[in-house]
């Protein structure tokens, strides 16, 4: 199964993602601070990062760019509670594999994670 990182400034969102994906057998590492998540990716292999677009100090797009620099093969899903065509376009142009809208839909998240990881094999 996959090593997954989730970064959201709301701890409950991280916990929800962790519960959903750990039931599928994945190992999920949760972070609420951008620097901690970046440091983790610098030292550990991560298959998939799930990033909120609105964070405390950086945007999810900025974190995405940094994670891609550290691990070019990392797959990503960007989460947002404020969906616009512009944010979706930005996320995808910076290398996100998928885009999900909050509140998180369990089935949608599971399907997108499965699809991204299957493409990785």
C-alpha positions as a Markdown table, in Angstrom:
| # | Residue | x | y | z |
|---|---|---|---|---|
| 1 | Unk | 0.0 | 0.0 | 0.0 |
| 2 | Unk | 1.0 | 3.6 | -0.3 |
| 3 | Unk | 2.8 | 6.2 | 1.8 |
| 4 | Unk | 0.5 | 9.2 | 1.9 |
| 5 | Unk | 1.0 | 12.7 | 3.4 |
| 6 | Unk | -1.9 | 15.0 | 4.1 |
| 7 | Unk | -1.4 | 18.7 | 4.9 |
| 8 | Unk | -4.3 | 20.9 | 6.0 |
| 9 | Unk | -4.3 | 23.7 | 8.5 |
| 10 | Unk | -7.4 | 22.1 | 10.0 |
| 11 | Unk | -6.4 | 19.1 | 12.1 |
| 12 | Unk | -9.9 | 17.5 | 11.7 |
| 13 | Unk | -9.6 | 17.4 | 7.9 |
| 14 | Unk | -6.3 | 15.6 | 8.3 |
| 15 | Unk | -7.8 | 13.1 | 10.7 |
| 16 | Unk | -10.7 | 12.5 | 8.4 |
| 17 | Unk | -8.5 | 11.8 | 5.4 |
| 18 | Unk | -6.3 | 9.5 | 7.6 |
| 19 | Unk | -9.3 | 7.5 | 8.7 |
| 20 | Unk | -10.7 | 7.1 | 5.2 |
| 21 | Unk | -7.4 | 6.1 | 3.6 |
| 22 | Unk | -5.9 | 4.0 | 6.5 |
| 23 | Unk | -9.0 | 1.8 | 6.2 |
| 24 | Unk | -7.9 | 1.1 | 2.6 |
| 25 | Unk | -4.5 | -0.1 | 4.0 |
| 26 | Unk | -2.5 | 3.0 | 3.3 |
| 27 | Unk | -0.1 | 4.6 | 5.8 |
| 28 | Unk | -1.1 | 8.3 | 6.2 |
| 29 | Unk | 1.1 | 10.9 | 7.8 |
| 30 | Unk | -0.8 | 14.1 | 8.9 |
| 31 | Unk | 0.6 | 17.6 | 9.1 |
| 32 | Unk | -0.9 | 21.0 | 9.9 |
| 33 | Unk | 2.4 | 23.0 | 9.4 |
| 34 | Unk | 3.9 | 23.5 | 5.9 |
| 35 | Unk | 7.5 | 23.3 | 7.1 |
| 36 | Unk | 6.9 | 20.0 | 8.9 |
| 37 | Unk | 5.4 | 18.4 | 5.8 |
| 38 | Unk | 8.2 | 19.6 | 3.5 |
| 39 | Unk | 10.8 | 18.4 | 6.0 |
| 40 | Unk | 9.1 | 15.0 | 6.1 |
| 41 | Unk | 9.1 | 14.7 | 2.3 |
| 42 | Unk | 12.8 | 15.7 | 2.2 |
| 43 | Unk | 13.7 | 12.8 | 4.5 |
| 44 | Unk | 11.1 | 10.1 | 3.5 |
| 45 | Unk | 9.6 | 8.6 | 0.4 |
| 46 | Unk | 6.0 | 9.6 | -0.1 |
| 47 | Unk | 3.8 | 8.2 | -2.9 |
| 48 | Unk | 1.0 | 10.8 | -2.7 |
| 49 | Unk | 0.5 | 14.1 | -1.0 |
| 50 | Unk | -3.0 | 15.5 | -0.3 |
| 51 | Unk | -2.7 | 19.3 | 0.2 |
| 52 | Unk | -5.2 | 21.9 | 1.1 |
| 53 | Unk | -4.9 | 25.0 | -1.1 |
| 54 | Unk | -5.3 | 27.5 | 1.8 |
| 55 | Unk | -2.7 | 27.0 | 4.5 |
| 56 | Unk | -1.3 | 29.2 | 7.2 |
| 57 | Unk | 2.0 | 30.5 | 5.7 |
| 58 | Unk | 2.1 | 29.2 | 2.2 |
| 59 | Unk | -0.5 | 28.2 | -0.4 |
| 60 | Unk | -1.0 | 24.5 | -1.3 |
| 61 | Unk | 0.4 | 25.4 | -4.8 |
| 62 | Unk | 3.7 | 26.7 | -3.2 |
| 63 | Unk | 4.0 | 23.5 | -1.1 |
| 64 | Unk | 3.2 | 21.4 | -4.2 |
| 65 | Unk | 6.1 | 23.1 | -6.1 |
| 66 | Unk | 8.5 | 22.5 | -3.2 |
| 67 | Unk | 7.4 | 18.8 | -2.8 |
| 68 | Unk | 7.9 | 18.3 | -6.6 |
| 69 | Unk | 11.4 | 19.8 | -6.3 |
| 70 | Unk | 12.3 | 17.3 | -3.5 |
| 71 | Unk | 10.6 | 14.3 | -5.0 |
| 72 | Unk | 9.7 | 14.8 | -8.7 |
| 73 | Unk | 7.7 | 11.6 | -8.9 |
| 74 | Unk | 5.4 | 12.5 | -6.0 |
| 75 | Unk | 1.7 | 12.4 | -6.9 |
| 76 | Unk | -0.6 | 15.1 | -5.5 |
| 77 | Unk | -4.2 | 15.9 | -4.9 |
| 78 | Unk | -5.2 | 19.6 | -4.1 |
| 79 | Unk | -8.1 | 20.2 | -1.8 |
| 80 | Unk | -10.2 | 23.4 | -1.7 |
| 81 | Unk | -13.3 | 24.6 | 0.0 |
| 82 | Unk | -13.3 | 27.5 | -2.5 |
| 83 | Unk | -13.4 | 25.9 | -5.9 |
| 84 | Unk | -12.8 | 28.1 | -9.0 |
| 85 | Unk | -11.7 | 27.3 | -12.5 |
| 86 | Unk | -8.6 | 29.4 | -11.8 |
| 87 | Unk | -7.5 | 27.4 | -8.7 |
| 88 | Unk | -8.1 | 24.1 | -10.5 |
| 89 | Unk | -6.1 | 25.3 | -13.5 |
| 90 | Unk | -3.3 | 26.5 | -11.3 |
| 91 | Unk | -3.2 | 23.2 | -9.3 |
| 92 | Unk | -3.0 | 21.1 | -12.4 |
| 93 | Unk | -0.5 | 23.4 | -14.2 |
| 94 | Unk | 1.8 | 23.1 | -11.2 |
| 95 | Unk | 1.7 | 19.3 | -11.4 |
| 96 | Unk | -1.2 | 18.2 | -9.2 |
| 97 | Unk | -2.7 | 15.0 | -10.4 |
| 98 | Unk | -6.2 | 15.7 | -9.1 |
| 99 | Unk | -8.4 | 18.3 | -7.5 |
| 100 | Unk | -11.0 | 17.7 | -4.8 |
| 101 | Unk | -13.6 | 20.0 | -3.3 |
| 102 | Unk | -14.3 | 20.2 | 0.4 |
| 103 | Unk | -16.2 | 19.0 | 2.3 |
| 104 | Unk | -14.4 | 15.7 | 1.4 |
| 105 | Unk | -16.6 | 13.1 | -0.2 |
| 106 | Unk | -15.3 | 9.6 | 1.0 |
| 107 | Unk | -16.1 | 7.8 | -2.2 |
| 108 | Unk | -14.6 | 10.5 | -4.4 |
| 109 | Unk | -11.4 | 10.7 | -2.4 |
| 110 | Unk | -11.0 | 6.9 | -2.4 |
| 111 | Unk | -11.6 | 6.7 | -6.2 |
| 112 | Unk | -9.1 | 9.5 | -7.0 |
| 113 | Unk | -6.5 | 8.1 | -4.7 |
| 114 | Unk | -6.9 | 4.6 | -6.2 |
| 115 | Unk | -6.7 | 6.0 | -9.8 |
| 116 | Unk | -3.6 | 8.0 | -9.1 |
| 117 | Unk | -1.8 | 5.1 | -7.4 |
| 118 | Unk | -2.8 | 2.7 | -10.1 |
| 119 | Unk | -1.3 | 5.0 | -12.7 |
| 120 | Unk | 1.9 | 5.0 | -10.7 |
| 121 | Unk | 2.4 | 1.2 | -10.9 |
